[in-house]
Amino acid sequence: MNVDRMNQLLERYYNAETTEAEEKELKRFFIEEEVPDHLHAEKEMFLQLQASMNEEPIPEGLEERLSKAIDTWETQEQRTLKIQRGTRIRHLQWIGSIAASMLIVVSFGWYLYEPIPARKDTCATPEEAYVEAQKALAQFSLALNKGMKQMGTLHETTERVEKNIQKQLNKINE
C-alpha cells in the first residue's frame, strides 16, 4: 500500500470526510499490513477499535432505548424549566402584592398625618357672613320646598292609583 495515500485517507478520516469503503481500506491496512513507525499510534487505535467491535456486538434495541432515555431526559428538563418559570412568576406576584400593600399603607398614613390647612374666612366682617348664610339658607329652603312639592304630587298620584286598584278589585269580587 502507498503510505502517502494512507496519510491522505487518515487526514480525511480525522475530518470525517471518508466513505465506508475508505474506512474499511484504512482498517485493513492498519490491521493486516506492516506500517511505518510514525503511524504506530494510529495502528494501535485501529486495533483497539477492531477488538472492541469483535468482543461484543451492539445489543439489539440499543438505539430505541437510547432514544427513549434522551426523550425522558428532555421531558424532565422541560418540566423543570416550566416549574422554575412558574415559581419565578409566583415569587414576582408575591413581591408585587407586598409592594402594593406597602404603597397603600404608606399612602393612607400620609393622608392621615397630613396637616389639615387652616380654613380661611371668605367674609371680611361678621355682617357679611350673616348675609351669605341667609342666602345659603334661602337656597336650601327653595330646594327643600321644591322637593316637598314633588312629594305631595307623588302622594296624590299614589292615592289615585290605590283608589283605582280598590275599584278594580271590588269589580272583580262582585
Buried (B, 14 or more C-beta within 10 A) or exposed (E): BEEEEBBEBBEBBEEEEBEEEBBEBBBEBBEEEEBEEEBEEBBEEBEEEEEEEEEEEEEEEEEEEEEEEEEEEEEEEEEEEEEEEEEEEEEEEEEEEEEEEEEEEEEEEEEEEEEEEEEEEEEEEEEEEEEEEEEEEEEEEEEEEEEEEEEEEEEEEEEEEEEEEEEEEEEEEE
